[in-house]
């Protein structure tokens, strides 16, 4: 219940900030163009809070449904306008001014992303060093010459101090379906270059979190022995007499390699009776334990109410922090925002032509879940997630779909070419088409969310 509330709160915070920033872009440029603003609303539906400010008595509103917002401007097409205000009506402004006002919303989303990434890179991203562990036989990685123990130094000439930086650069090149050069080192002075053709990896594999599996390599992980460090009251572990200090040796006669392997076994066997061989004070014992069934992220997993010894997590020798000074961080932020924007467009394009599945679309439920998770991982990770969502909002709003900012820009492009606005019937038909497209996309995204939750 606490996780759900945290996810909901993080979701509202993220959308509230990003929607406000987007709409403020429209608002700020409209004011600079001397357009009279009637209402600035964050959210749709019934107002929860409402106040009027300024000479124009602009109404500022926070509404009940936090899935969007709008800036209502004085416009002769939407109602009568008094003679003294006609020059301040949106429809009477020049084409250039109208384009500037419409572009400002998505532009502010990109600006927000740059600032969020800038702060993230200055704070620093703590992650594991990109050292390769297991290499799968007959995989792309094995055929290309990767070896266990290699440390990835660069991907396509970009330095990669952490696994996060490796993933960022590799993902972009999967979308581009191109060859990429990895610079690796097995020691301090033995650098070599390895080329991988990432066109062999599908976007769907990447989006489902199977990038490394598709390449055939796995990150080196710290070896934490399967020693019980904590017993949680009321769990299956307590019920069968498991104690702090017990070392897990086998489960159903299969050896347990380490703590991660132990957790994987428990999670994979909800409500299944397991025979667990342990070592307690140098004495072997056998316990019968049945993991309880718990639903996490739409999946049924097993839990026994036991935790590891936290002292094993204090070893930071295999970790690194990717951080930059003021101006290098700004450069990285601009570069990252540009990369994310281009990648988002290319993925959308591949969805349209059928090279990527629409299952990759995410809706409000998935966003809320990721918002809650990133909020737990620290301010830098949370800022990075906000930047990703901000870029997505900016790109989506620029698509030439009526009802979106890009749809208005499409109409203005027609006006620029033919010297007059499109006919009213054409615009109405466009709005109807745009509504169908948006409702379709929202339905698919929500359907995907529900499938993820129910498994």
Secondary structure, DSSP 8 states (H G I E B T S, - for coil): -HHHHHHHHHHHHHHHHHHHHHHHHHHHHHHHTT--EEEEEEEEEEEEEEEEETTTTEEEEEEEEEEEEEEEE--GGGS---GGGGGGSGGGS-HHHHHHHHHHHHHHHHHHHHHHHHHHHHH-EEEE--BEEEE-TTSHHHHHT--TT-EEEEETTEE-SSHHHHHHHHHHHHHHT-EEEEEEESSSS-EEEEEEEGGGS-HHHHHTT-HHHHHTEEE-------BEEEE-TTSHHHHTT--TT-EEEEETTEE--SHHHHHHHHHT-TT-EEEEEEEETTEEEEEEEE-EEEEETTEEEEE-SEEE-GGGGG--TTEEEE---HHHHHHHHHHHHHHHHHHHHHHHHHHHTTSS-GGG---HHHHHHHHHHHHHT-HHHHHHHHHHHHHHHHHHHTSS-TTSHHHHHHHHHHHHHHSS---HHHHHHHHHHHHHHHHHHHHHHHHHHHHHHH-
